Amino acid sequence: MPGRPAGPVLALIVLVWSAGCGSPRPADQPPPFTGTLGPTALDLVTRSGTWPATQRLLDRAVNRLNQMCLARQGFSYPDLDVPAPVDPADDVAVVDLPGRATRGYGITDAGPDVTPPSRSAADVFYDGLPPAERHRFDLALFGSPHTRREVDTAGGRYSVQDTGCEADSRRRLAGDVALWARITYTPEAIGNRLAVEVEQAPAYRDALTAWRSCMRDQGHPYPTPEQAQQDLRADTGTPADRRRSVEIAVASADGNCAIRTRLPSTALNARRELAAHLPHADRATVAELAFHRDAAVERARAFVPSAP
């Protein structure tokens, strides 16, 4: 006699084994937190490592999805190529000496000799629309102002749009606009707290001491870069041309000294070390959001095939 089909038996064995071992974790839920931040979680809370490249990928995917959504509503929206955020480990890029040589810190209004920033393709497209079409475009991209949601994050409560192409694009990548907001704002708020704690890190204090010495040698005896900017903002009695000239000189000296002492990358290294000692609840939150962001990054690759 022919043997009994094995399928139902195997299925029963698998069912019994699964029941004995507990229900499997849903694919869209993070694993239990181990207490240690993984690599992408550490990158997320410090906006370093893989974060700049993956953030560019997410931004490009949102733009690509926006473009497709708007095309269905009759708009030939340009496909925007968003540059990656500056890598905080790259002292030269963080400082941007050429920018400081023309704009200083950006405190004083630019003079007539300063070339205005180039307009983006999105600006050119929008400016070319008739007024009535601009209104229709705004509704298409951003949705109705009456369809917003309140989202609580570590940085406070945010009101996020729940309709429109941009909300749909974020939902398609993250699954939910509220989750997208938490991924965006919560690690940023926690990272800002780390930036304050960095001031007490021994390595950063040593680098800052070297920076002060460098600044004194250049005739600008400020205790910190932040104090230099505060003093320049407080100077409202000096003519604008003179304020602009002083600001550029101070900002350029600050930048040269920061590169020489590796102040930005030293601060980053201190933030990454401090992240490991965040309160447990903060670390668990960052780990959870990093899991969801990693999933969004993988979905984004389908819309930006050339991404690494």
C-alpha positions in Angstrom: 0.0 0.0 0.0 1.3 3.5 -0.7 2.5 5.4 2.3 0.6 8.3 3.8 1.5 11.8 2.6 4.1 13.3 4.8 2.9 16.9 4.5 0.2 17.0 7.2 2.5 15.1 9.6 5.4 17.6 9.0 3.0 20.5 9.5 1.8 19.0 12.8 5.4 18.5 13.9 6.2 22.1 13.0 3.1 23.4 14.8 3.9 21.4 18.0 7.6 22.6 17.9 6.5 26.2 17.4 4.1 26.0 20.3 6.8 24.6 22.5 9.3 27.2 21.6 7.0 30.2 21.8 5.4 32.3 19.1 7.8 33.6 16.5 8.5 37.4 16.6 6.6 39.3 13.8 9.0 40.4 11.1 8.1 44.0 11.6 8.8 44.1 15.3 12.3 44.6 16.8 13.9 41.9 18.9 14.1 42.2 22.7 16.7 44.9 23.6 19.9 43.4 24.9 21.1 46.5 26.7 23.7 47.4 24.1 23.3 49.7 21.1 24.0 48.0 17.8 26.1 49.7 15.1 23.2 51.4 13.2 21.6 52.5 16.5 24.8 54.1 17.6 25.1 55.8 14.2 21.5 57.0 14.4 21.8 58.7 17.8 25.1 60.4 16.8 24.3 61.0 13.1 27.6 59.5 12.1 29.0 56.3 10.5 26.4 54.9 8.0 23.8 57.6 8.9 24.7 60.3 6.4 24.6 57.9 3.4 21.4 56.1 4.5 19.8 59.5 5.3 20.5 60.5 1.7 19.0 57.3 0.5 15.8 57.9 2.5 15.6 61.5 1.3 16.1 60.4 -2.3 13.4 57.7 -2.0 10.9 60.2 -0.6 11.6 62.5 -3.4 11.2 59.7 -6.0 7.9 58.6 -4.4 6.7 62.2 -4.3 7.5 62.6 -8.0 5.5 59.5 -8.9 2.6 60.5 -6.7 2.5 64.1 -8.1 2.7 62.8 -11.7 -0.5 60.9 -11.1 -2.1 64.3 -10.3 -0.7 66.0 -13.4 2.5 67.6 -12.0 5.9 67.1 -13.7 7.8 67.4 -10.4 11.6 67.2 -10.8 13.5 64.2 -9.5 15.7 65.8 -6.9 19.2 64.4 -6.0 19.7 65.3 -2.4 23.3 65.5 -1.1 24.2 63.4 1.9 24.4 65.3 5.2 28.0 66.2 6.3 29.9 63.4 7.9 30.7 64.6 11.5 33.9 62.6 11.5 35.2 64.8 8.6 36.7 67.9 10.3 37.3 69.7 7.1 33.7 69.1 5.8 32.2 70.1 9.2 34.1 73.3 9.4 33.6 74.4 5.7 36.3 77.0 5.5 35.2 78.3 2.0 31.7 78.9 3.4 33.1 80.7 6.5 35.3 82.9 4.2 32.2 84.3 2.5 29.4 84.0 5.2 31.2 83.8 8.5 28.8 82.0 10.9 25.8 83.4 9.0 25.0 85.9 11.7 25.4 89.2 9.9 23.3 89.8 6.7 25.3 89.0 3.6 26.7 92.0 1.7 25.9 92.9 -1.9 29.1 91.2 -3.0 28.1 87.8 -1.7 26.7 85.5 -4.4 23.2 84.3 -3.3 22.7 80.5 -3.1 21.5 78.8 -6.3 17.8 78.0 -6.5 16.9 74.4 -6.4 15.0 72.6 -9.3 12.0 72.3 -6.9 12.0 76.1 -6.4 12.2 76.7 -10.1 9.4 74.3 -10.8 7.2 75.8 -8.1 7.8 79.4 -9.2 6.8 78.5 -12.7 3.3 77.3 -11.7 0.3 79.7 -12.1 -1.1 80.8 -8.7 -4.1 78.4 -8.9 -1.8 75.5 -9.7 0.4 76.4 -6.8 -2.5 76.0 -4.5 -3.4 72.6 -6.0 0.2 71.5 -5.9 0.5 72.4 -2.2 -2.6 70.4 -1.4 -1.3 67.5 -3.5 2.1 67.4 -1.8 1.3 68.4 1.7 -2.4 67.5 2.0 -5.1 69.5 3.8 -3.9 71.6 6.8 -6.9 70.0 8.7 -5.5 66.5 8.5 -2.6 66.6 10.9 -1.6 64.2 13.8 0.1 65.0 17.1 3.1 62.8 17.8 5.0 62.7 21.1 8.8 62.3 20.8 11.7 62.7 23.2 12.1 66.2 21.7 8.5 67.2 22.4 5.2 67.1 20.6 5.2 67.5 16.9 2.3 68.1 14.5 2.7 65.9 11.4 0.8 65.9 8.1 -1.3 62.7 7.6 -2.4 63.3 4.0 -0.7 64.3 0.7 2.0 62.8 -1.3 4.8 63.4 1.2 2.9 61.8 4.0 2.1 58.9 1.7 5.8 58.5 0.7 6.9 58.5 4.4 4.1 56.0 5.2 5.2 53.7 2.3 8.8 53.6 3.7 8.2 53.6 7.5 4.7 52.2 7.6 3.3 55.1 9.6 3.8 58.9 9.6 3.9 59.0 13.4 6.7 56.4 13.3 8.6 58.4 10.7 8.4 61.4 13.0 9.7 59.4 16.0 12.6 58.1 13.8 13.4 61.6 12.8 13.0 63.6 16.0 13.6 61.3 19.0 17.2 60.2 18.3 18.0 63.9 17.4 16.7 65.0 20.8 18.6 62.3 22.7 21.7 63.2 20.6 21.4 66.8 21.5 21.6 65.8 25.2 24.8 63.9 24.4 26.3 67.0 22.8 25.9 68.9 26.1 27.5 66.1 28.1 30.5 66.1 25.7 31.7 69.4 27.3 32.8 67.3 30.3 34.6 64.5 28.4 38.4 64.6 29.0 39.4 64.2 25.4 37.1 67.0 24.3 38.3 69.3 27.1 41.9 68.7 26.0 41.0 69.5 22.4 39.2 72.6 23.5 42.2 73.8 25.5 44.3 73.4 22.4 41.7 75.3 20.4 41.7 78.2 22.9 45.5 78.4 22.6 45.2 78.4 18.8 42.6 81.2 18.9 44.7 83.3 21.3 47.6 83.1 18.9 45.4 84.4 16.1 44.2 87.3 18.2 40.7 86.0 19.1 40.8 84.9 22.8 37.4 83.3 23.1 36.7 80.4 25.6 34.5 78.4 23.2 33.2 78.6 19.6 29.7 79.1 21.0 30.8 82.1 23.1 32.4 83.6 20.0 29.1 83.4 18.2 27.2 84.8 21.1 29.5 87.8 21.4 29.2 88.5 17.7 25.4 88.3 17.9 25.3 90.7 20.9 27.3 93.3 18.9 24.5 95.4 17.4 26.2 98.8 17.6 28.9 98.3 15.1 28.2 99.1 11.4 27.1 96.0 9.4 30.1 96.1 7.1 32.5 96.1 10.0 30.5 93.4 11.9 30.6 91.2 8.8 34.3 91.6 8.4 35.0 90.7 12.0 32.6 87.8 11.9 34.4 86.3 8.9 37.8 86.8 10.5 36.6 85.1 13.8 34.8 82.3 12.0 37.7 81.5 9.7 40.2 81.5 12.6 37.7 79.3 14.6 37.5 76.9 11.7 41.3 76.7 11.1 41.8 76.0 14.8 39.0 73.4 14.9 40.6 71.5 12.0 44.1 71.8 13.6 42.9 70.4 17.0 40.3 68.0 15.5 37.7 69.5 17.7 34.6 68.3 15.7 35.7 64.7 15.3 36.9 64.6 19.0 33.4 65.7 20.0 31.9 63.0 17.8 34.1 60.3 19.4 33.0 61.5 22.8 29.4 61.4 21.9 29.7 57.8 20.6 31.3 56.8 23.9 28.7 58.6 26.0 25.8 57.0 24.0 26.7 53.6 25.5 25.9 55.0 28.9 22.6 56.6 28.1 19.7 55.7 30.5 18.4 52.2 29.7 15.0 53.5 28.5 16.7 55.9 26.0 19.0 53.1 24.7 16.0 50.8 24.2 14.1 53.5 22.4 17.0 54.3 20.1 17.5 50.5 19.4 13.8 50.2 18.5 13.8 53.2 16.2 17.0 52.0 14.5 15.3 48.7 13.7 12.4 50.5 12.1 14.7 52.9 10.3 16.9 50.0 8.9 13.7 48.5 7.5 12.7 51.8 5.9 16.2 52.0 4.4 15.8 48.5 2.8 12.4 49.6 1.4 14.0 52.7 0.0 16.5 50.8 -2.0 13.7 49.6 -4.3 13.1 53.2 -5.4 16.7 54.2 -5.6 18.3 51.2 -7.4 21.7 52.9 -7.8 22.1 53.4 -4.0 25.0 51.4 -2.4 
